Amino acid sequence: MGLPVGSKLPDLALQPMGAPATSLHGLLENGPVLLVFYRGGWCPYCNFQLHELATSGSEFQRRKITPVAISVDQPDPASQTQASWQIPFPVVSDPDLRLHEALKVVFQADAAEVKRLGGYGIDLEAASGRKHHRYAVPALFLVDTDSVVRWAHADTDYKIRPSLSQLLEGIDGALR
């Protein structure tokens, strides 16, 4: 699941909320990037992680790393997530899963999962604007200025995520 460490990424197009279109290579001109794939603004585990990353901005600034949050949410829900958690870094909408597929972090919800989420008031089609019932496997990829993955974490169990201290330790080790 997910691209392995050492993989080189292509120049992926990015459309951050409220910002001009750019590319991964364009962001990498400013230093390493931490790609943060999250299931959607409807996921409480993802929201906790995004909030934790947003409130730890100084840790990333000190390391000259730009986090970029990516989900299949349409631009409006993605903007709402960014505003709700006062996320100071780019949030990208990828409802057609181009970035998700490039990094191999696509989860296909089966009918039972769609029904279970619907029971919680979560409408995957409304969130993504698509009928594909796919979303991100929660994943983190540290990409260096040469577009190479230096550290990665992806797990199909959406509850398993590195703590902030584990993430920072992984980043520090990868950038040595």
C-alpha positions, 0 to 999 in steps of 0.5 A: 500500500502506497509508494515505497521509500526511494520512489521518485514521483512524477510532477503532479498537478496540484490545485490548493484551495484559494491558491493558484494551480501549481505542481509538486515540483513547484512546491519542492522548490521551497524545500521538502513536502509532506503529502498528507492523504486523508479520507475526507472532512467527514472522518474524525480521525483525519480531522484530529490528525489535520488539527494536530499538524495545523497546530504544529506548524512551527515544527514543520517550518523549523524543518523547512517542510511544507505539509499538503493535505489531499482528499477526494473532497470537492473544493467546497468541503475541502475549503470547509475542512481547511477553515474549520481547523485553520489549516495554514498549509495547502489543502488539495481537492482530488475527486478524480483520484489522480494524486491518490492513484499516483501514490497508490493510496486508493481505498474502494468502499464496498456496499457494506462500507457505503451503507455503514458510513451512510448510517453516520450521515456520511454521503461519499458521493456528495463529498467527492461529487463522484459515484466511485465510492473511493477515497484515500487510505490515510497516508503520509509521504515525505518527498525531498527536493529531488521528488524522492519519497524519503519517509512513508506511512500508509495503513488501510486501518484508518485508526493506525497513524503515527503520532506527531512525535513519531512523524517528526522523528521519522522526518528527522531521520529521513532528512539526515 
